[in-house]
Amino acid sequence: DGEVHINELKNGNAEVFWNPTSEVRRQRLKRHIVLFEEQTDLESERLWQHVTSAINKGDQHKATQEKFVLEEEQRNAARERRDNGTEWKPLLFRHDAMTNEWHYKYEDLRPWDPLNDIAQFEKNGILQTMERHLSTRMSNHKATCINNQMTRHKRSTKDCRRRKTSDQPSNHSQNTESSCSTPESVQELSDDDGKYLGFGSLCTQCGKEMNHLKEIHSAVLSLQRAQQDIHR
């Protein structure tokens, strides 16, 4: 959030490479960290505090000394564990024997879903994603609506059949049968026209959810087009 200059060593000229405006500074993401007094001894900010302090003061010699002290302590701790036969068990990382690399256990490499993902946060060293689960809620509600419509339809069909088998005159039976014909299959929800085909219109909640999803989808498409323009 400060100025960055490019210095030309050949002629000594300097030019501004980056100069963030007040608007850019206002839009920067807020940094959330654990309070220093609440951190454990092995958390980075507390562990490297003396190295950081020396760097901020411009004392490279002091920073190097403090870094050496930390690394030597880690080497000694590793030797003690090896001598005692104590196995080191990382809490948040796993070792890949094939590549000889360490990987974060809870890494989430799936693409960000702007319709369902709200924010990412860290808790107890584990990165997690807060999700909206809008699609799941919509699916459950659609299923409930369909089940209710099917139940009413089956009840109506059963009443028709009961009337058909009763001792009514033949003409009346034929009229009843023709007015209670059963479709071969129940048609599913169409998201295009926003209606349950064969069962009438959506309920109020489904309609609101559908309109909300369409608005979000339109906004996402607009952002994607803008992003493509930027890439070009």
N, C-alpha and C positions, 0 to 999 in steps of 0.2 A: 504493500500500500504506500510505497514511497517512490521517489524518482530513481530511475536506472539510467546510467550514462554509458556510452561507448567511447572508450579512449583509444585513439589511433596512436600507436607507439612510434611510428615512423616520423610523423610530423607533430605529434603532441596535441592534435586537435581532439576536441571532445564534443559529442552531440547527445542530445536527450533521446534515449531509446523508448522510455516508458515514463509517463507522467500521469498517474491516475487522478481523475477529477473527483470533486466532492461527491458527485452522483455515483461514481464507481465505488468509492469508499463506503457509501451508505448501503450498497447492494451486496457487499461482501458477506459471506456466511459467518455466523457467530461461532466462535470456538468454545466448545464445552469441555471442561476438564475437571477432574476430581480435585477438590481442595488439597493444597499441599500438605496440610497437617493431617489429612485423612489418608494419605497415600502410604503404602507399605514401603519397606526399605528397598525392595527390588523394582519398584516402578521407575520408569525411565527418568521422569523429571526430578525425583528425589535422588536416584542413583547417580545421575550425571550433573548434579547441581553445581559442584565445584568446577567441573570442566566448563560448563555453560557460563558460569560467572567469569572465569578467566578469559573466555572467548569474547564476552561482551566488553570486557575491559581492554581488549586488544593485547593481552599478555599470552602470546603463543607458547612461550617457554613453560609458564605455569600450567596452561591447559594440557600440554604434552605430559608433564609430570603427573598431573591428576589422572589422566587417561591411563598412564602406565600403572599407577597404584591400583586402579579398578581392575585392569586386566590381570595383574599379578595375583590379586585376591581370587579372581575367578579360576585361574590356573591352580592355585593352592587348594581351592575347594574341590576341583575336579580330581586332583591327585589323592586327596583324602577319601573321596568316595570310591576311587579305584582301589586304594589300599584296604578299605573296609568292606569291599564287595557290595557297596550300595549302588543300586541301579537308579539312574536319573530318569524320572518319569515326567515329561512336560505335560502341562495341563491343557494347553491351547494349540500345540503343534505336534505333527506326526512326521516321522522320517521315512522318506521314500528310498528303499535300498537300491532300487534300479538306477535312479538318477543321483543318489547321494545328496538329496536336497530335503529341506524342511518345508512343510506346507501347513498352513493354518487349517485346523480341524473343521471349522465351521464356515469355510468360505462358501459364498453363494454366487455362482457364476451365471445364473440365469439372467436373461435380459430384464431390464426394468419395465414393469407394466404400469403405465400411467393411469390406467383405469382402475387398478386394484391396489397398487402400492402407494402408500402415503409418505412414509419416512423410514430412514434407517437409523438405528441407535445401538449403543453398546451397553450391555449389562453384564457385570461380572466377567468382563473380558470376552464376552461372546457378542458378535455382531448379529443383530436381528432386524427384520423388516416388519414394520407395522402395515397391515393389509386391511383393505376395505371389505373384501369378501362380498362385493356387490353382486357379482355374477352368481355366486352360490345362493345368496339370499333370493335373487330373482328366480333362479331355477326351482328352489323349494316352493316359492309362492306360486309359480306357474303350475307346478305339479299339484299343489293343493287345490287350485282353482279347477284344473282339469278333473281331478278326482271327485270334487263336489258336483261338477256338471255331469260326469258319468254316472254317479250315484243316483241323481235325479232322473237321468235318462233311463237307467235300468229299472227304477221304481215305476216309471211311467209305462215302460214296456211290459213289466210284470202285470200291471193292472189291466193292460190291453189284452194280454193272453188269458187272464182270468175271466174277462168279459167274453172272450171268444169261445171259451169252453163251457159257458153257462147255457141254460136251456132257453135261449132267446130265439125269436123267429129268424129264419135263414137270412132274410133281407137285412135285418138289423145286424146279424153277425158279419155279413159280408161288408157292410158299411164300416163296422168297427175295425175289422181286419185291415181294410184298405187305409184307414186313417191312422193306423199304428204300425206302419212299416218300419223295419229296423235297418239302418245303414249297415253295409258290410263291414266297415271299419271306422274307427274314430279318428278323425283327422287331427293332426298335431298343431301346436301353436305356430302361427306364421309371424315372424318378427317383421316382415316387410310391411304388412298392412295393419299390424298391431291388434289382430283379433284372433279369437279361438274359432277356427273354421268349423262350422256345424254347431257351435254352441253360443253364438252371439258375440257381443263385445266384451272387451277386457273389463275386469273390476276396476274400481277407482284407484286402488293402490298400484296395480299392475300398470295402469295407464300412466300414472305419475312416474313410476320407475322407468318405464320405457322411454318417455319423453326426456327424462334426465340422462339416460344412457345415450340417446341420440345427440343431445347437446354436448356431452363429453366427447363423443366420437367425432363430431364436427370440429371441436376445438383441437383435438389431437391431430386430425388430418391437416388442419391449418398450420399447426406447429411443424409437422413433418414436411410440408411443402416449403415452409420458410427455411428449415434446416437443409433441405436439398438445394435451395437457392444459394445458401451460404457456402455449402461445399463446392458448388460450381464456381 
